[in-house]
Amino acid sequence: MYRAPPWKIAVYGRDHGVPHFHVEGRGWRCSVAISTLELIIGYASKPALTSAIGWASQHQDELLAKWRELNHER
């Protein structure tokens, strides 16, 4: 959905659990809850995670809509 060095944000279909997005970088990956912007699982450097969550905080509605679309939820 969005890419900014050194990370990207992705939302995948056929995913499970609470609505979330993935933050991925070179050699690391984590999942973050869309509603709370809390780390669910994984690891990211603090600067990368802070930057990605900053972007996500401005796009929560878009992230949730994409998660619902890809995971067939209303």
C-alpha positions as CSV (number, residue, x, y, z in Angstrom):
1,M,0.0,0.0,0.0
2,Y,2.8,2.4,0.8
3,R,6.6,2.4,0.6
4,A,9.1,4.7,2.3
5,P,12.7,3.8,2.7
6,P,13.5,1.6,4.6
7,W,10.1,0.0,5.1
8,K,6.8,-0.7,3.3
9,I,3.3,-1.2,4.5
10,A,1.2,-4.1,3.1
11,V,-2.2,-5.6,3.7
12,Y,-2.8,-9.1,2.6
13,G,-5.9,-11.2,1.7
14,R,-6.9,-14.4,3.4
15,D,-5.2,-13.1,6.6
16,H,-6.4,-14.0,10.1
17,G,-6.9,-12.4,13.4
18,V,-7.7,-8.8,14.1
19,P,-7.5,-6.3,11.2
20,H,-3.9,-5.5,10.8
21,F,-1.2,-4.4,8.4
22,H,2.4,-5.6,7.9
23,V,5.4,-3.4,8.1
24,E,8.3,-5.0,6.2
25,G,11.9,-4.0,5.8
26,R,15.2,-5.7,4.9
27,G,15.5,-8.7,7.2
28,W,12.5,-7.9,9.4
29,R,8.7,-7.9,9.4
30,C,6.0,-7.1,12.0
31,S,2.2,-6.9,12.2
32,V,0.4,-3.9,13.7
33,A,-3.3,-3.7,14.6
34,I,-5.2,-1.1,12.5
35,S,-7.5,0.0,15.3
36,T,-4.9,0.6,18.0
37,L,-1.7,0.9,16.0
38,E,-0.1,-1.5,18.5
39,L,2.5,-4.1,17.6
40,I,1.0,-7.5,17.4
41,I,3.9,-9.7,16.5
42,G,7.4,-9.4,15.0
43,Y,10.2,-6.9,15.2
44,A,11.1,-3.6,13.5
45,S,13.6,-1.0,14.4
46,K,12.2,1.7,16.6
47,P,12.7,4.5,14.0
48,A,11.2,2.4,11.2
49,L,8.2,1.4,13.3
50,T,7.6,4.9,14.6
51,S,7.7,6.3,11.0
52,A,5.4,3.6,9.6
53,I,2.9,4.0,12.5
54,G,3.0,7.8,11.9
55,W,1.9,7.2,8.3
56,A,-0.7,4.6,9.3
57,S,-2.2,6.9,11.9
58,Q,-3.2,9.3,9.0
59,H,-4.5,6.4,6.9
60,Q,-6.4,4.1,9.3
61,D,-9.7,4.3,7.4
62,E,-7.9,3.4,4.2
63,L,-6.0,0.5,5.8
64,L,-9.2,-0.9,7.4
65,A,-11.1,-0.6,4.1
66,K,-8.4,-2.5,2.2
67,W,-8.2,-5.2,4.9
68,R,-12.0,-5.7,4.8
69,E,-11.9,-5.8,1.0
70,L,-9.1,-8.4,0.8
71,N,-10.5,-10.5,3.7
72,H,-14.2,-10.3,2.6
73,E,-15.4,-8.5,5.7
74,R,-17.9,-5.6,5.8
